[in-house]
Amino acid sequence: MIRNIHHTAISTGDLERSLRFYKDLFGFTEVFSSAWKVGTEITDRIVGLENSSARVVMLKLGDTCLELFQYATPHSRNWENLNVRCAIMASRICCMEVKDIDAEYARLTAAGMVFHCPTAGRGERGARYVRA
């Protein structure tokens, strides 16, 4: 039986930019960083790719872990011939809990984050939402 979700993994085309985003704006801390080079057979089997290489960083905020990785090889930006294991994909974290949504909305907007709408709703248990 599954007991917990350990982490979410997001592939990015710019690891340094993603690290600044999650560390500086959300307050994640770096747990570890690593990389693998082309020819690491066991890693190729794990990720399901041939001749893969990548940098990876594990971040943590509270009980949430987030793995960010950037493939050097193979590199696919061709959507018609997409290898989804190494693609730069649109990803999102479903929900983050904050104490003051209006303050976070203002802070993140000032930092350049673009939202689909202002904070809205009084959903289940009085929760308010915003989507970036």
C-alpha positions in Angstrom: 0.0 0.0 0.0 1.3 3.5 -0.8 2.0 5.4 2.3 3.1 8.8 1.1 4.3 10.8 -1.9 8.0 11.5 -1.5 8.5 14.1 -4.2 7.3 15.7 -7.4 9.8 15.9 -10.2 9.9 18.7 -12.8 12.1 18.8 -15.9 13.3 22.3 -16.8 15.2 23.9 -19.6 16.9 26.3 -17.2 17.8 24.7 -13.9 19.4 27.8 -12.4 16.3 30.0 -13.1 14.0 27.3 -11.6 16.2 27.1 -8.5 16.0 30.9 -8.0 12.2 30.7 -8.5 11.6 27.9 -5.9 14.3 28.9 -3.4 14.0 32.7 -3.5 10.3 33.2 -4.0 8.9 30.1 -2.2 11.6 29.5 0.4 12.6 25.9 -0.6 16.0 24.8 0.7 18.4 22.6 -1.2 18.7 19.1 0.2 21.2 17.8 -2.4 22.4 18.2 -5.9 23.9 15.7 -8.3 24.5 14.9 -11.9 25.0 11.9 -14.2 27.1 11.6 -17.3 26.3 9.9 -20.6 27.1 6.2 -20.3 25.7 5.6 -16.8 23.8 2.4 -17.7 21.9 2.0 -14.5 20.6 5.6 -14.7 19.5 5.1 -18.3 17.5 2.0 -17.2 15.9 4.0 -14.4 14.9 7.0 -16.5 14.1 4.9 -19.6 16.4 6.7 -21.9 19.6 5.9 -23.8 22.7 8.0 -23.5 21.1 10.3 -20.9 22.9 12.9 -18.8 21.4 15.5 -16.5 21.8 17.7 -13.4 19.4 17.2 -10.6 18.6 19.2 -7.4 16.3 18.1 -4.6 14.5 20.9 -2.7 12.4 20.8 0.4 9.8 23.0 2.0 8.1 21.6 5.2 7.2 18.0 4.3 7.2 18.7 0.6 10.1 17.6 -1.6 10.6 18.8 -5.2 13.1 17.4 -7.6 14.2 19.7 -10.4 16.3 18.3 -13.2 17.7 19.5 -16.5 18.7 17.0 -19.2 21.8 17.7 -21.3 21.1 14.6 -23.4 18.9 13.6 -25.0 17.4 17.0 -25.6 14.0 17.3 -27.2 12.0 20.4 -28.0 10.3 19.0 -31.1 6.7 18.4 -29.9 6.0 16.1 -32.9 8.9 13.8 -32.0 8.6 14.2 -28.2 10.3 12.0 -25.8 8.3 12.9 -22.7 10.9 11.5 -20.3 13.3 14.3 -21.1 11.0 17.0 -22.5 10.6 20.4 -21.0 7.0 20.2 -20.0 4.5 22.6 -18.6 4.2 21.5 -15.0 2.4 22.9 -12.0 2.3 22.2 -8.3 -1.4 21.7 -7.5 -1.6 23.6 -4.3 0.5 25.5 -1.8 -0.8 26.6 1.6 -0.1 30.1 2.8 -1.1 32.2 5.8 -2.1 35.3 3.8 -3.0 34.7 0.2 -3.4 38.4 -0.6 0.1 39.2 0.7 1.6 36.3 -1.2 -0.2 37.3 -4.4 1.1 40.9 -4.0 4.7 39.7 -3.2 4.9 37.2 -6.1 3.2 39.6 -8.6 5.8 42.3 -7.6 8.5 39.6 -8.3 7.2 39.1 -11.8 5.0 36.0 -11.4 2.0 36.1 -13.7 -1.4 34.8 -12.4 -4.5 33.9 -14.4 -6.7 36.0 -12.1 -6.7 37.8 -8.8 -7.3 35.8 -5.7 -10.8 34.4 -5.7 -13.3 32.0 -4.2 -14.4 30.8 -0.9 -14.2 27.0 -1.6 -14.3 24.1 0.7 -13.6 25.1 4.3 -13.5 28.8 3.3 -10.3 28.4 1.2 -9.4 31.1 -1.3 -7.5 30.3 -4.5 -5.3 31.7 -7.2 -3.7 30.0 -10.2 -0.4 30.9 -11.8 
